[in-house]
Structure formats: C-alpha cells, structure tokens
Amino acid sequence: MKQVRLKTDLSIIYHMNFNLIKAIKSSHSNPINKTLHGIGLPIYVIGLSFVIGYFVGLGTSPLVGFSMWLIAISLFLLGHYVEGNLRAITIIIIYKYLRSKIQILTINGR
C-alpha cells in the first residue's frame, strides 16, 4: 500500500491510505455476494452493449438492454445487502477514491 505524506503551511502531515483495489476486494468477501456479482456482471455488460448497440445502429433493443442493466444492478445491490455493506457499492468506493485524489491535489496547491 502506497502511503502519501502531505505537508500544509502549518506543517501538518496527512496520510492518505486509500487503495481502490483493496477497497473493492474487501467489500466483496462474502461468497453469496461474489456469486451474485458473478451472475450480474455478464448481464450488466450485455445490457450495456444492447443500449450502446441501439445508438450506434446495430438494431438492438434499448428497453431490453436497460432492463438487463437494472437486473444486474439489483443483483449487485442484493449481494452487498447480504454481505452487510450496502454502502460499499462501487460507485461510493470510486467517489471516495476520487475525493481523496482531489484532496491531495488541493493540499499540494495544484
């Protein structure tokens, strides 16, 4: 794990220990959650490809694609609910990761 040390004008040192991959792995440790994600992931990808396919002229159904996407998201949420970490869904983890990066840039004056 990479540790970032930041100094402000007040010589306070901050430690940013957020690791995106570790956060995702630690929030997917329950076998039921892993299974639901394993089932949901191909449904998610196929659903998304149906929606994109419609807009690029492949003649796929956006309604079917969007329905598949919603089913996959429901499986992901159910998995996190079973695991007891509903607040650890990927979008929240990515938000926390980006927020930590923005804080680093702000503190460093970039």
C-alpha positions in Angstrom: 0.0 0.0 0.0 1.4 3.4 -1.0 1.4 6.0 1.7 1.3 9.7 0.7 2.6 12.2 3.1 1.4 15.8 2.6 2.5 19.0 4.3 0.4 22.1 4.6 1.6 25.6 5.5 1.1 24.6 9.1 3.5 21.7 8.7 0.7 19.2 9.5 1.3 15.8 7.9 -1.6 13.9 6.3 -1.6 10.2 5.5 -3.8 9.1 2.6 -4.0 5.3 2.7 -6.9 4.8 0.2 -6.3 1.9 -2.1 -9.1 1.4 -4.7 -8.4 -2.3 -5.5 -8.1 -3.2 -1.8 -11.3 -1.4 -1.0 -13.2 -3.3 -3.8 -11.7 -6.6 -2.7 -12.6 -6.1 1.0 -16.2 -5.3 0.1 -16.7 -8.5 -1.9 -15.6 -11.2 0.5 -18.9 -13.0 1.1 -19.4 -16.0 -1.2 -23.1 -15.1 -1.9 -22.0 -11.5 -2.8 -19.3 -12.9 -5.1 -21.8 -15.3 -6.7 -24.4 -12.6 -7.3 -21.7 -10.3 -8.8 -20.6 -13.2 -11.0 -24.1 -13.6 -12.3 -24.8 -9.9 -12.6 -21.6 -8.9 -14.4 -22.3 -10.6 -17.7 -25.9 -9.4 -17.6 -24.6 -5.9 -16.9 -22.2 -6.0 -19.8 -24.7 -7.5 -22.3 -27.4 -5.0 -21.2 -25.0 -2.1 -21.6 -23.9 -3.4 -25.0 -27.6 -3.6 -26.1 -28.1 0.1 -25.2 -24.9 1.2 -26.9 -25.7 -1.0 -29.9 -29.0 0.8 -30.3 -27.3 4.2 -30.5 -24.6 3.0 -33.0 -27.2 1.5 -35.3 -26.9 -2.2 -34.6 -30.7 -2.6 -34.2 -30.6 -3.9 -30.6 -33.4 -3.1 -28.2 -32.6 -0.3 -25.7 -35.5 -1.4 -23.5 -34.1 -5.0 -23.2 -30.7 -3.6 -22.6 -31.8 -1.2 -19.9 -33.9 -3.9 -18.3 -30.9 -6.2 -18.2 -28.8 -3.4 -16.7 -31.3 -2.8 -13.9 -31.5 -6.6 -13.2 -27.7 -6.6 -12.9 -27.6 -3.6 -10.6 -30.3 -5.2 -8.4 -28.1 -8.4 -8.1 -25.1 -6.2 -7.1 -27.2 -4.4 -4.5 -28.6 -7.6 -3.2 -25.1 -9.0 -2.8 -24.0 -6.0 -0.9 -27.1 -6.2 1.3 -26.4 -9.8 2.1 -22.8 -9.0 2.9 -24.0 -6.1 5.2 -22.0 -3.4 3.3 -24.6 -1.7 1.2 -22.6 1.5 1.5 -19.6 -0.2 -0.2 -21.1 -0.3 -3.7 -18.5 0.5 -6.3 -19.9 4.0 -7.1 -19.3 5.0 -3.5 -15.8 3.5 -3.4 -14.9 5.3 -6.6 -16.3 8.5 -5.1 -14.2 8.1 -2.0 -11.1 7.4 -4.2 -11.6 10.5 -6.3 -12.3 12.6 -3.3 -9.0 11.5 -1.7 -7.2 12.4 -5.0 -8.8 15.8 -5.1 -7.9 16.5 -1.5 -4.3 15.6 -2.3 -4.2 18.0 -5.3 -5.9 20.7 -3.2 -3.4 20.4 -0.4 -0.5 20.3 -2.7 -1.8 23.5 -4.4 -2.3 22.1 -7.9 
